[in-house]
Amino acid sequence: MPAAPSNSTTLFTAHPFRWFLALIIALFCYREWIVLSTPITLFYDEAYYLGWAQTPDWGYYSKPPMVGWLIALTTAIFGNAEWAVKLASPLLYSAAAIMIYLTAARFSNHKDTATKAALFSGAIFLLMPLIGFNSLFITTDAPLIFFWSLCFYAFLRAKESNNGAWWLLAGIAGGLGLLSKYTFIILPTTFLLYAVFSAVGRQLLLNPRFWLTCLLALSFLLPNLYWNYQHDFISFQHTAEISHQSSSSLSVSRLLEFWSGQLFVFGPVFLIYMIIRGLRRQPRTDIEKLLWSLFWPTFAVLSIQAFMARANVNWAGPAYVGAALLTGYYLSQVKGYRLLLAGLVLNLLLSVGFYHYGSLTNALGIERKWGTDPYKRILGWPEFVHQFQPWFDQYPDYKLSSDSRKLLAYFGYYITPQDFTGVALSDDSYIEDHYELQYPLSRSKETRFLFVSEHDVEAKLKRYFTDVTLLTEQTLPLYSNFSRSARLYKVSGFKGIKQATDQ
């Protein structure tokens, strides 16, 4: 008589995907509740991208078009509420988790092992602190990581079957990934590195369908390249400038800071375990070689970036698709679940601590200050902008204008009526943001403006306008050591850029 299945086997084989979907739905609902109840107001980049979404195009000042398209889609359906602006982010991370689950499920022919690898990898990804944080904000990382996951899954299926439909899906996902963030171009190096360590990888590179798929993906970028050609390749100029390659010196401390930050991107338990496991045993199976090849290129490129110039800790996000798959694969071969549970619980606590930071500090009697509050950059903007509403009501025919991208984004969203085409005033011909590219004062047909600035700019405005009146200066105290303040001017009689700069 065959032995009865163990409780653990039953746990992981009885409708595993349903359990995983339940986890996805629970986390999605929890994160949406946090956005609505806290509330998590817009970060100014989100308000900035919402402005892009008003005129869908093949490119924007600093990014490919996908984030603008996604916001255009969600706000067209649900309106311009903050949660609707952000909605694509938790949806795409949930979809990426499903791709990771489906990918890991193909790592073994043994049903129980494959199921555990799928559940573990998917759960590790969903509870990763980076995903917990990013799910509250719409950024380019959400479509980047989703299409990265989808493209890799399609490549895996194509590698197994050489089926044209999977190659086509891989090419489409790759193309949409390139339209999400330019760093998607790193993904193909996975297969080049894989070919170094694996005979299967070398066979993949000999398959003409692989190269046709890469060409298909690159073809999606052609409209964006044409848009950049029409705008002096402004997106690529900006991408190069933010890295500060030419002005920064080599820095070991900056590299170490980047590496230490990765502990809080992926989670300390899982990252340390993955590194130790990798150092103790060279990759033996073909799957291990492929997954390490998926992780290392992005991590290495961003580490070099951090050493040479600067790299934000979240920039390595795509590497952790490979890390989640690799760690889940390793843990599926370990007896017991202590390490898995320890890592998941710690990651969940890190996210919960961030989500409920205000409530926790209040309960503990800890005063929040500018240097200690992770929400400091989004706090108070709706209330602050509403302080200026009476003057916008009094002068409804005056156009919003500013010398600040941040103020144009926030005032454009929170003022009534909303204005996503605020006019930018710049002291030089150098283009620093989307407003200066699309709505510069020099090309504006408007003649009267309500100009908002965080500085005393009356003398500067008098160079540009014949009539300048300070209407109000408003301040909103946020912490004992910080207050927001801005001045609102009524200006008219534009003299022209050349006349103003000659003065």
C-alpha positions in Angstrom: 0.0 0.0 0.0 1.5 3.4 -0.9 2.3 5.8 1.9 -0.2 8.5 2.6 1.1 12.0 1.5 2.6 14.1 4.2 0.9 17.2 5.5 3.6 19.3 3.9 3.2 17.6 0.6 -0.6 18.1 0.8 -0.1 21.8 1.7 2.0 22.5 -1.4 0.0 20.4 -3.9 -3.6 21.2 -3.0 -4.5 24.1 -5.3 -1.2 25.9 -4.9 -1.9 28.6 -7.5 -5.2 29.4 -5.8 -3.3 30.0 -2.5 -0.9 32.2 -4.4 -3.6 34.3 -6.0 -5.2 34.7 -2.6 -1.9 36.1 -1.3 -1.7 38.4 -4.3 -5.2 39.7 -3.7 -4.7 40.1 0.0 -1.5 42.2 -0.5 -3.1 44.2 -3.3 -6.1 45.1 -1.1 -3.9 45.9 1.9 -1.6 48.2 -0.1 -4.6 50.0 -1.8 -6.1 50.5 1.7 -2.8 52.0 2.8 -2.9 54.4 -0.2 -6.5 55.4 0.6 -6.4 55.5 4.4 -3.1 57.1 5.2 -3.5 58.7 2.6 -0.4 58.3 0.4 -0.6 61.5 -1.7 1.2 62.0 -5.0 4.9 62.2 -5.1 5.8 65.1 -7.4 7.1 62.7 -10.1 3.7 61.1 -10.2 2.0 64.4 -10.6 4.6 65.2 -13.3 3.9 61.9 -15.1 0.2 62.6 -14.9 0.9 65.7 -16.9 2.6 63.6 -19.6 -0.5 61.3 -19.6 -2.7 64.2 -20.9 -0.9 64.0 -24.3 0.2 60.4 -24.9 3.2 60.4 -27.1 6.1 58.2 -28.1 8.5 59.9 -25.7 8.9 62.4 -22.9 11.6 64.6 -21.5 13.3 62.0 -19.3 11.7 58.6 -19.9 10.3 56.4 -22.6 6.5 56.6 -22.9 5.1 53.6 -21.0 4.6 55.2 -17.6 2.6 58.1 -19.2 0.6 55.6 -21.2 -0.3 53.6 -18.1 -1.4 56.6 -16.2 -3.4 57.8 -19.2 -5.2 54.4 -19.2 -6.0 54.1 -15.5 -7.1 57.8 -15.2 -9.2 57.5 -18.3 -11.1 54.7 -16.6 -11.2 55.8 -13.0 -10.5 59.6 -13.1 -7.6 61.6 -11.7 -7.9 60.5 -8.0 -4.5 59.7 -6.4 -5.2 56.0 -6.1 -6.2 55.9 -9.8 -2.9 57.6 -10.9 -1.0 55.0 -8.9 -3.1 52.0 -9.8 -1.0 50.5 -12.5 1.9 50.0 -10.1 0.3 47.4 -7.7 -1.4 45.7 -10.7 1.8 45.3 -12.6 3.7 44.0 -9.6 1.0 41.5 -8.9 1.2 40.4 -12.6 5.0 40.2 -12.3 4.6 37.9 -9.3 2.4 35.6 -11.4 5.1 35.5 -14.1 7.7 34.6 -11.5 5.4 31.8 -10.1 4.9 30.4 -13.6 8.6 30.6 -14.4 9.7 28.8 -11.2 7.1 26.1 -11.6 9.1 24.9 -14.7 12.4 24.4 -12.7 11.7 20.7 -11.9 9.9 17.7 -13.2 9.0 16.7 -9.7 5.6 18.2 -8.9 6.2 18.9 -5.2 9.6 20.5 -5.8 8.3 22.7 -8.7 5.3 23.8 -6.7 7.4 24.8 -3.7 9.8 26.7 -6.0 6.9 28.5 -7.6 5.3 29.4 -4.3 8.5 30.4 -2.6 9.8 32.5 -5.5 6.5 34.3 -5.9 6.1 35.0 -2.2 9.7 36.2 -1.9 9.0 38.7 -4.8 5.7 39.9 -3.4 7.0 40.6 0.1 10.3 42.1 -1.1 10.7 45.5 0.6 11.3 47.2 -2.8 8.0 45.9 -4.1 6.2 46.8 -0.8 7.5 50.4 -1.2 7.1 50.7 -4.9 3.5 49.4 -4.9 2.5 52.7 -3.3 3.9 54.9 -6.2 3.7 54.7 -9.9 7.2 54.8 -11.4 9.0 53.4 -14.4 10.1 50.4 -12.3 6.6 48.8 -12.3 6.3 48.2 -16.1 10.1 47.6 -16.3 9.9 44.7 -13.8 6.7 43.3 -15.2 7.9 43.2 -18.8 11.3 41.9 -17.6 9.5 39.0 -15.9 7.2 38.3 -18.8 10.0 38.5 -21.3 12.1 36.0 -19.3 9.3 33.6 -18.9 8.5 33.7 -22.7 12.2 33.2 -23.4 12.3 30.2 -21.1 9.3 28.6 -22.8 10.7 29.4 -26.3 14.0 27.8 -25.2 12.2 24.7 -24.2 9.9 24.3 -27.2 11.3 26.6 -30.0 7.6 27.5 -30.6 7.2 30.6 -32.7 4.4 32.0 -30.5 6.7 32.1 -27.4 9.4 33.8 -29.4 6.9 36.3 -30.6 5.7 37.0 -27.0 9.3 37.4 -25.9 9.9 40.0 -28.6 6.7 41.9 -27.8 7.5 41.9 -24.1 11.0 43.0 -24.8 9.8 45.8 -26.9 7.4 47.0 -24.3 10.1 46.7 -21.7 12.3 49.0 -23.8 9.5 51.5 -23.9 9.3 51.3 -20.1 12.9 52.1 -19.2 16.1 52.2 -21.2 17.9 49.9 -18.7 15.8 47.0 -20.1 18.6 46.8 -22.7 20.6 44.9 -20.1 18.3 41.8 -20.2 19.8 40.2 -23.3 23.2 40.1 -21.6 21.6 37.4 -19.5 21.7 35.0 -22.4 25.2 36.0 -23.5 26.5 35.3 -20.0 24.4 32.1 -19.9 26.2 31.0 -23.1 29.5 31.3 -21.4 28.6 28.8 -18.7 26.2 26.5 -20.4 26.1 24.4 -23.6 22.4 24.9 -23.7 23.0 28.7 -23.7 25.4 28.4 -26.6 22.8 26.5 -28.5 20.3 29.3 -27.8 22.6 31.8 -29.4 22.9 29.6 -32.5 19.1 29.8 -33.0 18.1 32.4 -35.5 14.8 32.9 -33.8 16.6 34.3 -30.8 18.2 37.1 -32.8 15.0 37.7 -34.7 13.3 38.1 -31.3 15.9 40.6 -30.2 15.4 42.6 -33.5 11.6 42.6 -33.0 12.1 44.0 -29.5 14.4 46.7 -30.7 12.0 47.7 -33.4 9.5 48.8 -30.7 12.0 51.5 -29.8 12.1 53.1 -33.3 9.2 55.5 -32.7 10.8 56.6 -29.5 14.1 57.2 -31.2 12.4 59.2 -33.9 10.7 61.3 -31.1 14.1 61.8 -29.6 15.5 62.8 -33.0 12.8 65.5 -33.2 13.7 66.7 -29.7 17.6 66.7 -30.0 17.7 63.3 -28.2 16.7 65.0 -24.9 15.8 61.7 -23.1 19.3 60.3 -23.7 20.9 63.5 -22.7 19.0 63.5 -19.4 19.8 59.8 -18.8 23.5 60.5 -19.2 23.4 63.6 -17.0 21.7 62.1 -14.0 24.5 59.6 -13.7 27.0 62.4 -13.4 29.7 60.3 -15.0 31.9 63.2 -16.0 31.8 65.0 -12.7 32.0 62.3 -10.1 35.1 60.6 -8.7 35.5 56.9 -8.0 34.1 56.1 -4.6 34.4 52.8 -2.6 32.2 54.3 0.1 29.4 55.0 -2.4 29.6 51.5 -3.7 29.5 50.0 -0.2 26.5 52.3 0.5 24.8 50.9 -2.6 25.5 47.3 -1.6 24.3 47.8 1.9 21.1 49.4 0.6 20.4 46.2 -1.3 19.8 44.4 2.0 16.7 46.6 2.3 15.7 46.2 -1.3 15.5 42.4 -1.4 15.5 41.7 2.3 18.6 40.9 4.5 17.8 37.2 5.2 17.3 36.3 1.6 20.1 38.3 0.1 22.7 37.0 2.6 21.4 33.4 2.1 21.6 33.7 -1.7 25.1 35.1 -1.6 26.4 32.5 0.9 24.8 29.7 -1.1 26.3 31.0 -4.2 29.8 31.3 -2.7 29.7 27.9 -1.1 28.7 26.0 -4.2 29.3 26.8 -7.8 26.2 26.6 -10.0 25.7 23.0 -11.0 22.4 22.8 -12.7 21.5 24.5 -15.9 18.7 26.4 -14.1 21.2 27.8 -11.6 23.5 29.0 -14.3 20.6 30.7 -16.1 19.2 32.4 -12.9 22.7 33.7 -11.8 23.0 35.0 -15.4 19.7 36.8 -14.9 20.9 38.4 -11.7 24.5 39.4 -12.2 24.5 41.7 -15.3 22.1 44.2 -13.8 23.6 44.0 -10.4 27.1 44.4 -11.8 26.3 47.3 -14.1 24.6 49.2 -11.3 27.5 48.5 -8.9 29.9 49.9 -11.4 27.6 52.9 -11.8 27.6 53.4 -8.0 31.4 53.2 -7.9 31.9 55.6 -10.8 29.1 58.1 -10.2 25.9 57.3 -8.3 23.1 54.8 -8.4 19.9 54.8 -6.4 19.3 51.6 -4.6 16.1 50.8 -6.5 17.8 50.9 -9.9 18.9 47.3 -9.4 15.3 46.2 -9.1 15.2 44.0 -12.2 18.1 42.0 -10.8 15.8 40.8 -8.0 13.5 39.0 -10.5 16.5 36.6 -10.9 17.2 36.7 -7.1 13.7 35.8 -6.2 13.7 32.9 -8.6 17.1 31.7 -7.5 16.3 32.0 -3.7 13.0 30.3 -4.1 14.7 27.5 -6.1 17.3 27.0 -3.5 14.8 27.0 -0.6 12.6 24.5 -2.4 15.4 22.0 -1.9 15.9 22.7 1.8 14.0 20.6 4.4 11.8 22.8 6.7 10.6 26.3 6.3 12.3 28.2 9.1 14.6 30.3 6.8 11.8 31.0 4.4 9.4 32.1 7.1 12.1 34.2 8.8 12.9 36.0 5.6 9.2 36.6 4.7 8.2 37.7 8.1 11.2 40.2 8.3 10.4 41.6 4.9 6.7 42.0 5.8 7.6 43.7 9.0 9.9 46.2 7.1 7.0 47.0 4.8 4.5 47.3 7.6 6.8 49.5 9.5 7.0 51.8 6.5 3.3 51.7 5.8 2.3 52.5 9.4 5.3 54.8 10.3 3.1 57.6 11.4 0.9 55.4 13.7 3.9 53.7 15.1 5.8 56.9 16.0 2.6 58.4 17.5 2.1 55.3 19.6 5.7 55.4 20.8 5.7 59.1 21.4 8.5 59.7 18.9 8.5 63.2 17.2 8.8 63.0 13.5 11.2 65.5 11.9 12.4 66.4 8.4 15.4 64.1 8.7 13.5 61.1 10.1 10.2 60.9 8.3 10.2 58.7 5.1 7.1 60.5 3.9 8.6 64.0 4.2 8.7 64.7 0.5 5.0 64.1 -0.1 3.6 65.3 3.2 1.3 68.3 3.3 1.2 69.2 -0.4 -2.6 69.1 -0.9 -3.1 71.4 2.1 -0.2 73.6 1.1 -1.5 74.2 -2.5 -5.1 74.7 -1.2 -3.9 77.7 0.7 -3.3 79.5 -2.6 -6.7 78.5 -4.0 -8.5 81.9 -3.2 -6.1 83.8 -5.5 -6.5 81.3 -8.4 -10.3 81.7 -7.9 -9.9 85.5 -8.0 -7.8 85.4 -11.2 -9.3 82.5 -13.2 -7.9 83.9 -16.5 -4.3 83.9 -15.3 -2.1 81.0 -16.4 -0.1 78.9 -13.9 3.6 79.5 -14.2 6.7 78.7 -12.2 10.5 78.3 -12.2 10.1 74.9 -10.5 9.1 71.5 -12.0 8.0 70.4 -8.6 5.7 73.4 -8.1 4.2 73.1 -11.6 3.5 69.4 -11.0 1.9 69.8 -7.5 0.0 73.0 -8.3 -1.1 71.6 -11.6 -2.7 68.6 -9.8 -4.0 70.0 -6.6 -5.2 73.4 -7.7 -8.8 73.8 -9.0 -9.3 73.6 -11.9 -6.3 71.3 -12.6 -3.7 72.6 -15.0 -1.2 70.2 -16.5 0.4 72.6 -18.9 1.9 75.1 -16.5 4.3 77.5 -18.2 8.0 77.2 -17.3 10.3 80.2 -16.8 14.0 79.4 -17.3 16.9 81.7 -17.0 18.8 80.0 -19.9 18.2 78.0 -23.0 19.2 74.7 -21.3 16.1 72.4 -21.0 15.8 70.8 -17.6 12.3 69.3 -17.6 9.2 68.5 -19.6 7.6 71.9 -18.9 10.6 73.7 -20.3 10.5 71.4 -23.3 6.8 71.6 -24.1 5.5 74.7 -22.3 8.3 77.3 -22.1 7.4 81.0 -21.5 9.1 81.9 -24.8 6.5 80.0 -26.8 3.4 80.7 -24.6 0.4 82.4 -26.1 -0.7 83.5 -22.7 0.0 87.0 -21.5 -1.0 87.0 -17.8 0.3 84.5 -15.2 0.0 83.5 -11.6 3.7 82.7 -10.9 4.6 80.6 -7.9 8.1 80.2 -6.5 9.8 79.0 -3.3 12.1 82.0 -3.5 11.9 85.8 -3.6 12.0 86.2 -7.3 10.4 89.7 -7.7 13.5 91.3 -9.1 14.0 88.5 -11.6 10.3 88.7 -12.7 10.6 92.4 -13.3 13.2 91.6 -16.0 10.6 89.5 -17.8 7.3 91.3 -17.1 6.3 95.0 -17.0 3.7 94.4 -14.2 4.7 92.3 -11.1 2.6 92.1 -8.0 3.2 89.9 -4.9 -0.2 88.5 -4.0 0.6 86.3 -1.0 3.3 84.3 0.7 2.0 81.1 2.4 3.7 78.8 4.9 2.7 75.4 6.1 4.5 74.1 9.2 5.2 70.3 8.9 7.8 69.6 11.6 9.4 71.5 14.4 12.5 71.8 12.1 10.8 72.4 8.7 8.0 74.3 7.0 6.9 74.6 3.4 6.6 78.1 2.0 6.1 79.8 -1.4 5.2 83.1 -2.9 2.5 83.8 -5.5 3.0 86.7 -8.0 0.5 88.2 -10.5 2.5 89.1 -13.6 1.7 90.4 -17.1 3.3 92.3 -19.9 6.0 89.8 -21.0 9.0 91.6 -22.5 10.4 88.7 -24.4 13.3 86.4 -23.5 16.0 88.3 -25.3 15.1 91.7 -23.8 14.9 90.1 -20.3 18.3 88.4 -20.6 19.9 91.6 -22.0 19.0 93.5 -18.9 
